[in-house]
Amino acid sequence: MSIAENEIRKFEHGNCAENNVFYQAMEEVIYSIAPLLESDDKYIRFGILDRLVVPDRIIKFKVTWLNDDNQVQVNTGYRVQFNNALGPYKGGLRFHPSVNEGILKFLGFEQILKNSLTGLPIGGAKGGSDFDPKGKSDFEVMKFCTAFMTELHKYIGPRIDVPAGDIGVGAREIGYLFGEYKKITSSYEGALTGKPYFFGGSLMRPEATGYGVVYFTQSMLEIENKEPLEGKICTVSGAGNVALHVIEKLQEIGATVVTCSDSHGTVYDPRGIDLALVKELKSNRSTSLEAYVQTHTEAKYTPVSEYPEGEHVVWNVPCYAAFPCATQNELYEADARNLIENGCVSVSEGANMPSTPNAIALLQSHKVCFAPAKAANAGGVAVSEFEMSQNASMSKWSYEKVNFKLQETMQMICKRVALTAKDYGVEGNYVDGANIAGFKKVADAMIAEGI
Ligand code: NDP
């Protein structure tokens, strides 16, 4: 049995359905880093994997709040503080009915390696709640955020743990959370990132993840001697923060984006997505993309109920480059086959773990350039760290400075991932390159810091 198989076996005990995505992420990493484990036995001797796959702590708490009808509502809140070998815990908060401990463990585990790849001093964490902001009034969202922070504030701080946004948590939620943190602690400090610009946020934080995905893809295509994105057809899934900014940057550099989607369905517009309209439709969180075709009759809307079994219609549209940017496990093996048959050259993950392991294996076996989330979407957390730096020094960076540093960071990550893959005999495999490079830095810090 190989070292990787042996390690995976140890962690299979006590698995439950809720933990499936976590085990999926963990197995991918362990198989991926096998060349590193085999080249140096110190990672096994120091029990790094045993230590890394268990969060430092999981904080789980009750969130009680009153809705607009003065009825008592109860949700569950979480913060998974996974690893702080490289710096304070750092990772987003997700508010979505699907949130549970397993999903947050998966996201927190991925965050450790992602944050390590940025080269910045930040550890890994994730948190959130099963609260659904959709259909709630502003006042209800505020009351929920206030109640959530009443508990969470005990565990966070600029040198301890700095949460940010994720699905369902944008500038509005971060504003309410920050306001409550400030009130409880009487301290105006950068304990959260993703704040609106006028009270401590960084320029470009909203754009950072999406723009970063495009910067990474440009670098990857250059390294792999492929044609650039300019003038090419691209497909994007999602219509949230990440997807909208991927579309915006792609359009800015002259690519044509022909799809976007949400949890109800997909829009295909062969003339190119009307971004202003999608932003307008999605600014009301309850509006479906279906309204798009009312004013754009050349476009087609397909509701989820009409997707072929086991497929997502976005990935059946011919494209040069594909960008899954909605959520985990939204690009399956059948989708990968469709992309390959339609001549797709690159797939870049804007969302966390949107592609299933079989889909990734198929894409890689057909030499499709594949940019994994932990490298490609690290731009968001990188600019979050820039926000922490600005808050700590009470300064404000210009848009040009943030954009320059974001671009530099994404190019650095891409080169490092490509070089690491080459060094460990898996040239062109950005999944293995990212896992090995991210893991090695954290693991070396853990060894240096003792048990
Ligand atoms: P948003 O909440 O802004 O948007 C999420 C998008 O995905 C929406 O279009 C939503 O549709 C859709 N979606 C959510 N859940 C599902 C589902 N189960 N099935 C189909 N569609 C779904 O989130 P973000 O754009 O911020 O995040 C998207 C992804 O990117 C997530 O995986 C997140 O972890 C990752 N990410 C985000 C970062 C950031 O800076 N925001 C940083 C790094 C990673 P609808 O509008 O109908 O709900």
Boltz pocket constraint, residues with backbone or C-beta under 6 A from the ligand:
constraints:
  - pocket:
      binder: B
      contacts: [[A, 165], [A, 166], [A, 167], [A, 168], [A, 169], [A, 205], [A, 206], [A, 209], [A, 238], [A, 239], [A, 240], [A, 241], [A, 242], [A, 243], [A, 261], [A, 262], [A, 263], [A, 264], [A, 285], [A, 287], [A, 325], [A, 326], [A, 327], [A, 328], [A, 350], [A, 351], [A, 352], [A, 353], [A, 377], [A, 380], [A, 381]]
      max_distance: 6.0
